[in-house]
Amino acid sequence: MKNLGYKITTGVLLLIIILLLIFIATTRPKKIAKVAIPVIRARIAIVLDDWGYNINNLNIIDQIKYPITVSILPDLNYSRKISEALHSRGFEIILHLPMEPHEKYRLEKNTILTTMDELTIRKIIDQDLENIVYADGVSNHMGSAATEDKRTMEIVFKELKKKHIFFLDSFVTSKSVSANLARKIGLETARRDVFLDNTEEARYIKQQIYKLKSRAKAKGYAIGIGHDRRITLEVLSEVMPQLEKEGFKFVLLSELVR
């Protein structure tokens, strides 16, 4: 009996030792694989103009899971609805302020003209910002004549500074006074680098996005302006993930104003 008891005790102890060894072997800390963190090569802001005419592309922009700034025209049938809908989805909203061009285009309602007095200009800005709720900034819609006119832009900029709102110069004319004037007044501003979709063709838009990428790589950041168009949104949804893999970071426009 003593031998049997001894054998049982020894067997139990051996089993416990084996189980302990298995436990130690399986719970030994494993080497953690180092995850390569992509180096951010540059920042890119995408701004999409001319929202407000319809709501046709809401479902497409929902498919883009990157920061985007949307520029909405005031006083259109869907201006307020678009502003509220895109804000709720996390997009940055700015007012696309109609301003006088040199060309004889059909003008939007309450387009700011260089012949207007200060009170009228300020009133238009106030009304437009009430219409485009959640606007953090303003960009010029057309405006080749207005952005060359120091008096007009000074009135606009002083009003925006008072409201703590930044300005994006769509840069539709090389004679724009916006940059120097904003610096003098102390208004936060930025300037467009590349128009993405002057031609509504996928291959062209891709070429423009690659041009934007090169511009960003050269100076550390870049701003591209496209429009509320299905083809533009489809190309962006395809190309933006590729650029992210290359190390480009997409940001809201407000992160690039100075």
Secondary structure, 3 states (H helix, E strand, C coil): CHHHHHHHHHHHHHHHHHHHHHHHHHHCCCCCCCCCCCCCCEEEEEEEEEECCCCCCHHHHCCCCCCCEEEECCCCCCHHHHHHHHHHCCCEEEEEEEECCCCCCCCCCCCECCCCCHHHHHHHHHHHHHHCCCCCEEEEEECCCHHHCHHHHHHHHHHHHHCCCEEEECCCCCCCCHHHHHHHHCCCEEECCEECCCCCCHHHHHHHHHHHHHHHHHHCEEEEEEECCHHHHHHHHHHHHHHHHCCEEEECHHHCCC
